[in-house]
Amino acid sequence: MSKLNWGFLGTSFISLTMADALQAEGSTRIHSVAGRSEVPLKVFAEKYDVEHTYDNFDELIEDDVVDIIYIALPNHIHHEYVIKAANAGKAILCEKSLSIDMEKTDQALRAVADNEVFFVEGLMYLNHPFTAAIRDVITSGELGEIQSISAQYCADIAQFVNPQSKGALYNLGCYPISLMHLLLQSDFTNHIFDNYEISAMGRRGTDGNICESAASIRLDNGVVCQLHTAEDYGLHASFTVLGSKASLVLNSNPWLPEAEGNTFTVTPYEKVGDVRTVTAEGNAFIYQVRAIREAIEAGKKALERPAPNLEDSRQIMQLLTDWEAATVTS
């Protein structure tokens, strides 16, 4: 089988990271790249030996040789190019967050379903063995039943993001929300998100977007989750699950797992904790590329859990938009 040909929409830092992963994985190639700024486009093409460049995103999507479209554009136009790529019959990797509201989200996912194309949202960490190991602890029953989750992800990225991408919740909050979603789904099934209450407080940045928010989410079964994110200071990641029998604390950043240094601690209450290390073959982006390649080669239209399917991505977006709507800012 010939190598899959990728077409990249956008030349931002995340495109560079994905291109590095493609080269490291080694079984697919970047056939073409599109960008609206001439210099970054030229630099990208030269660095990654990309033969075909476009200054028009639509023209790349219509290139018959391209098998899979990577959408690395600002959040507010993700849906537009998901729809165009789906209508062109292309496989799709769309960066997180899928959109910035539920109307655009549903438009995008409807196009994917109607055209029966491969699709996955770029929550890359969900493909890494570290996430699988975390989920295995939950499904094994070692913690008992989940009682509470607390999570925090902050990074000083405000100066780099497009103001129309809607700020911290959609650029950073998607990470703790999606991991919370995975673990609760694994313990209680999808119906756990049929009903919940959410309250939140935060503040807005100079661009008018929510730049920091702390939320409390109460599910129908009594589980309470506390989430916090901020985009204008620090780099800090934390995630803790309290079960009925034991706790799980992630010692390393679960959203940027690497080949080495991935650890978590499981502590039965009133006992000594057990620190566990997960060694992998590379970072999360490499595993994402591999998972997509293997799925497409097998004729699949989605990845398997822990990676998100269409319903998962929609539920994650619903949680994010509800968080935004609930946030009271000063």
Secondary structure as a PSIPRED ss2 file (coil, helix, strand):
# PSIPRED VFORMAT (PSIPRED V4.0)

   1 M C   1.000  0.000  0.000
   2 S C   1.000  0.000  0.000
   3 K C   1.000  0.000  0.000
   4 L E   0.000  0.000  1.000
   5 N E   0.000  0.000  1.000
   6 W E   0.000  0.000  1.000
   7 G E   0.000  0.000  1.000
   8 F E   0.000  0.000  1.000
   9 L E   0.000  0.000  1.000
  10 G C   1.000  0.000  0.000
  11 T C   1.000  0.000  0.000
  12 S C   1.000  0.000  0.000
  13 F H   0.000  1.000  0.000
  14 I H   0.000  1.000  0.000
  15 S H   0.000  1.000  0.000
  16 L H   0.000  1.000  0.000
  17 T H   0.000  1.000  0.000
  18 M H   0.000  1.000  0.000
  19 A H   0.000  1.000  0.000
  20 D H   0.000  1.000  0.000
  21 A H   0.000  1.000  0.000
  22 L H   0.000  1.000  0.000
  23 Q H   0.000  1.000  0.000
  24 A H   0.000  1.000  0.000
  25 E H   0.000  1.000  0.000
  26 G C   1.000  0.000  0.000
  27 S C   1.000  0.000  0.000
  28 T E   0.000  0.000  1.000
  29 R E   0.000  0.000  1.000
  30 I E   0.000  0.000  1.000
  31 H E   0.000  0.000  1.000
  32 S E   0.000  0.000  1.000
  33 V E   0.000  0.000  1.000
  34 A E   0.000  0.000  1.000
  35 G C   1.000  0.000  0.000
  36 R C   1.000  0.000  0.000
  37 S C   1.000  0.000  0.000
  38 E H   0.000  1.000  0.000
  39 V H   0.000  1.000  0.000
  40 P H   0.000  1.000  0.000
  41 L H   0.000  1.000  0.000
  42 K H   0.000  1.000  0.000
  43 V H   0.000  1.000  0.000
  44 F H   0.000  1.000  0.000
  45 A H   0.000  1.000  0.000
  46 E H   0.000  1.000  0.000
  47 K H   0.000  1.000  0.000
  48 Y C   1.000  0.000  0.000
  49 D C   1.000  0.000  0.000
  50 V C   1.000  0.000  0.000
  51 E C   1.000  0.000  0.000
  52 H E   0.000  0.000  1.000
  53 T E   0.000  0.000  1.000
  54 Y E   0.000  0.000  1.000
  55 D C   1.000  0.000  0.000
  56 N C   1.000  0.000  0.000
  57 F H   0.000  1.000  0.000
  58 D H   0.000  1.000  0.000
  59 E H   0.000  1.000  0.000
  60 L H   0.000  1.000  0.000
  61 I H   0.000  1.000  0.000
  62 E C   1.000  0.000  0.000
  63 D C   1.000  0.000  0.000
  64 D C   1.000  0.000  0.000
  65 V C   1.000  0.000  0.000
  66 V C   1.000  0.000  0.000
  67 D C   1.000  0.000  0.000
  68 I E   0.000  0.000  1.000
  69 I E   0.000  0.000  1.000
  70 Y E   0.000  0.000  1.000
  71 I E   0.000  0.000  1.000
  72 A C   1.000  0.000  0.000
  73 L C   1.000  0.000  0.000
  74 P C   1.000  0.000  0.000
  75 N H   0.000  1.000  0.000
  76 H H   0.000  1.000  0.000
  77 I H   0.000  1.000  0.000
  78 H H   0.000  1.000  0.000
  79 H H   0.000  1.000  0.000
  80 E H   0.000  1.000  0.000
  81 Y H   0.000  1.000  0.000
  82 V H   0.000  1.000  0.000
  83 I H   0.000  1.000  0.000
  84 K H   0.000  1.000  0.000
  85 A H   0.000  1.000  0.000
  86 A H   0.000  1.000  0.000
  87 N H   0.000  1.000  0.000
  88 A C   1.000  0.000  0.000
  89 G C   1.000  0.000  0.000
  90 K C   1.000  0.000  0.000
  91 A E   0.000  0.000  1.000
  92 I E   0.000  0.000  1.000
  93 L E   0.000  0.000  1.000
  94 C E   0.000  0.000  1.000
  95 E E   0.000  0.000  1.000
  96 K C   1.000  0.000  0.000
  97 S C   1.000  0.000  0.000
  98 L C   1.000  0.000  0.000
  99 S C   1.000  0.000  0.000
 100 I C   1.000  0.000  0.000
 101 D C   1.000  0.000  0.000
 102 M H   0.000  1.000  0.000
 103 E H   0.000  1.000  0.000
 104 K H   0.000  1.000  0.000
 105 T H   0.000  1.000  0.000
 106 D H   0.000  1.000  0.000
 107 Q H   0.000  1.000  0.000
 108 A H   0.000  1.000  0.000
 109 L H   0.000  1.000  0.000
 110 R H   0.000  1.000  0.000
 111 A H   0.000  1.000  0.000
 112 V H   0.000  1.000  0.000
 113 A H   0.000  1.000  0.000
 114 D H   0.000  1.000  0.000
 115 N H   0.000  1.000  0.000
 116 E C   1.000  0.000  0.000
 117 V C   1.000  0.000  0.000
 118 F C   1.000  0.000  0.000
 119 F E   0.000  0.000  1.000
 120 V E   0.000  0.000  1.000
 121 E E   0.000  0.000  1.000
 122 G E   0.000  0.000  1.000
 123 L C   1.000  0.000  0.000
 124 M H   0.000  1.000  0.000
 125 Y H   0.000  1.000  0.000
 126 L H   0.000  1.000  0.000
 127 N H   0.000  1.000  0.000
 128 H C   1.000  0.000  0.000
 129 P H   0.000  1.000  0.000
 130 F H   0.000  1.000  0.000
 131 T H   0.000  1.000  0.000
 132 A H   0.000  1.000  0.000
 133 A H   0.000  1.000  0.000
 134 I H   0.000  1.000  0.000
 135 R H   0.000  1.000  0.000
 136 D H   0.000  1.000  0.000
 137 V H   0.000  1.000  0.000
 138 I H   0.000  1.000  0.000
 139 T H   0.000  1.000  0.000
 140 S H   0.000  1.000  0.000
 141 G C   1.000  0.000  0.000
 142 E C   1.000  0.000  0.000
 143 L C   1.000  0.000  0.000
 144 G C   1.000  0.000  0.000
 145 E C   1.000  0.000  0.000
 146 I E   0.000  0.000  1.000
 147 Q E   0.000  0.000  1.000
 148 S E   0.000  0.000  1.000
 149 I E   0.000  0.000  1.000
 150 S E   0.000  0.000  1.000
 151 A E   0.000  0.000  1.000
 152 Q E   0.000  0.000  1.000
 153 Y E   0.000  0.000  1.000
 154 C E   0.000  0.000  1.000
 155 A E   0.000  0.000  1.000
 156 D C   1.000  0.000  0.000
 157 I C   1.000  0.000  0.000
 158 A H   0.000  1.000  0.000
 159 Q H   0.000  1.000  0.000
 160 F H   0.000  1.000  0.000
 161 V C   1.000  0.000  0.000
 162 N C   1.000  0.000  0.000
 163 P H   0.000  1.000  0.000
 164 Q H   0.000  1.000  0.000
 165 S H   0.000  1.000  0.000
 166 K C   1.000  0.000  0.000
 167 G C   1.000  0.000  0.000
 168 A H   0.000  1.000  0.000
 169 L H   0.000  1.000  0.000
 170 Y H   0.000  1.000  0.000
 171 N H   0.000  1.000  0.000
 172 L H   0.000  1.000  0.000
 173 G H   0.000  1.000  0.000
 174 C H   0.000  1.000  0.000
 175 Y H   0.000  1.000  0.000
 176 P H   0.000  1.000  0.000
 177 I H   0.000  1.000  0.000
 178 S H   0.000  1.000  0.000
 179 L H   0.000  1.000  0.000
 180 M H   0.000  1.000  0.000
 181 H H   0.000  1.000  0.000
 182 L H   0.000  1.000  0.000
 183 L H   0.000  1.000  0.000
 184 L H   0.000  1.000  0.000
 185 Q H   0.000  1.000  0.000
 186 S H   0.000  1.000  0.000
 187 D H   0.000  1.000  0.000
 188 F H   0.000  1.000  0.000
 189 T C   1.000  0.000  0.000
 190 N H   0.000  1.000  0.000
 191 H H   0.000  1.000  0.000
 192 I H   0.000  1.000  0.000
 193 F H   0.000  1.000  0.000
 194 D C   1.000  0.000  0.000
 195 N C   1.000  0.000  0.000
 196 Y E   0.000  0.000  1.000
 197 E E   0.000  0.000  1.000
 198 I E   0.000  0.000  1.000
 199 S E   0.000  0.000  1.000
 200 A E   0.000  0.000  1.000
 201 M E   0.000  0.000  1.000
 202 G E   0.000  0.000  1.000
 203 R E   0.000  0.000  1.000
 204 R E   0.000  0.000  1.000
 205 G C   1.000  0.000  0.000
 206 T C   1.000  0.000  0.000
 207 D C   1.000  0.000  0.000
 208 G C   1.000  0.000  0.000
 209 N C   1.000  0.000  0.000
 210 I E   0.000  0.000  1.000
 211 C E   0.000  0.000  1.000
 212 E E   0.000  0.000  1.000
 213 S E   0.000  0.000  1.000
 214 A E   0.000  0.000  1.000
 215 A E   0.000  0.000  1.000
 216 S E   0.000  0.000  1.000
 217 I E   0.000  0.000  1.000
 218 R E   0.000  0.000  1.000
 219 L E   0.000  0.000  1.000
 220 D C   1.000  0.000  0.000
 221 N C   1.000  0.000  0.000
 222 G C   1.000  0.000  0.000
 223 V C   1.000  0.000  0.000
 224 V E   0.000  0.000  1.000
 225 C E   0.000  0.000  1.000
 226 Q E   0.000  0.000  1.000
 227 L E   0.000  0.000  1.000
 228 H E   0.000  0.000  1.000
 229 T E   0.000  0.000  1.000
 230 A E   0.000  0.000  1.000
 231 E C   1.000  0.000  0.000
 232 D C   1.000  0.000  0.000
 233 Y C   1.000  0.000  0.000
 234 G C   1.000  0.000  0.000
 235 L E   0.000  0.000  1.000
 236 H E   0.000  0.000  1.000
 237 A E   0.000  0.000  1.000
 238 S E   0.000  0.000  1.000
 239 F E   0.000  0.000  1.000
 240 T E   0.000  0.000  1.000
 241 V E   0.000  0.000  1.000
 242 L E   0.000  0.000  1.000
 243 G E   0.000  0.000  1.000
 244 S C   1.000  0.000  0.000
 245 K C   1.000  0.000  0.000
 246 A E   0.000  0.000  1.000
 247 S E   0.000  0.000  1.000
 248 L E   0.000  0.000  1.000
 249 V E   0.000  0.000  1.000
 250 L E   0.000  0.000  1.000
 251 N C   1.000  0.000  0.000
 252 S C   1.000  0.000  0.000
 253 N C   1.000  0.000  0.000
 254 P C   1.000  0.000  0.000
 255 W C   1.000  0.000  0.000
 256 L C   1.000  0.000  0.000
 257 P C   1.000  0.000  0.000
 258 E C   1.000  0.000  0.000
 259 A C   1.000  0.000  0.000
 260 E C   1.000  0.000  0.000
 261 G C   1.000  0.000  0.000
 262 N E   0.000  0.000  1.000
 263 T E   0.000  0.000  1.000
 264 F E   0.000  0.000  1.000
 265 T E   0.000  0.000  1.000
 266 V E   0.000  0.000  1.000
 267 T E   0.000  0.000  1.000
 268 P E   0.000  0.000  1.000
 269 Y C   1.000  0.000  0.000
 270 E C   1.000  0.000  0.000
 271 K C   1.000  0.000  0.000
 272 V C   1.000  0.000  0.000
 273 G C   1.000  0.000  0.000
 274 D E   0.000  0.000  1.000
 275 V E   0.000  0.000  1.000
 276 R E   0.000  0.000  1.000
 277 T E   0.000  0.000  1.000
 278 V E   0.000  0.000  1.000
 279 T C   1.000  0.000  0.000
 280 A C   1.000  0.000  0.000
 281 E C   1.000  0.000  0.000
 282 G C   1.000  0.000  0.000
 283 N C   1.000  0.000  0.000
 284 A H   0.000  1.000  0.000
 285 F H   0.000  1.000  0.000
 286 I H   0.000  1.000  0.000
 287 Y H   0.000  1.000  0.000
 288 Q H   0.000  1.000  0.000
 289 V H   0.000  1.000  0.000
 290 R H   0.000  1.000  0.000
 291 A H   0.000  1.000  0.000
 292 I H   0.000  1.000  0.000
 293 R H   0.000  1.000  0.000
 294 E H   0.000  1.000  0.000
 295 A H   0.000  1.000  0.000
 296 I H   0.000  1.000  0.000
 297 E H   0.000  1.000  0.000
 298 A C   1.000  0.000  0.000
 299 G C   1.000  0.000  0.000
 300 K C   1.000  0.000  0.000
 301 K C   1.000  0.000  0.000
 302 A C   1.000  0.000  0.000
 303 L C   1.000  0.000  0.000
 304 E C   1.000  0.000  0.000
 305 R C   1.000  0.000  0.000
 306 P C   1.000  0.000  0.000
 307 A C   1.000  0.000  0.000
 308 P C   1.000  0.000  0.000
 309 N C   1.000  0.000  0.000
 310 L H   0.000  1.000  0.000
 311 E H   0.000  1.000  0.000
 312 D H   0.000  1.000  0.000
 313 S H   0.000  1.000  0.000
 314 R H   0.000  1.000  0.000
 315 Q H   0.000  1.000  0.000
 316 I H   0.000  1.000  0.000
 317 M H   0.000  1.000  0.000
 318 Q H   0.000  1.000  0.000
 319 L H   0.000  1.000  0.000
 320 L H   0.000  1.000  0.000
 321 T H   0.000  1.000  0.000
 322 D H   0.000  1.000  0.000
 323 W H   0.000  1.000  0.000
 324 E H   0.000  1.000  0.000
 325 A H   0.000  1.000  0.000
 326 A H   0.000  1.000  0.000
 327 T E   0.000  0.000  1.000
 328 V E   0.000  0.000  1.000
 329 T E   0.000  0.000  1.000
 330 S C   1.000  0.000  0.000
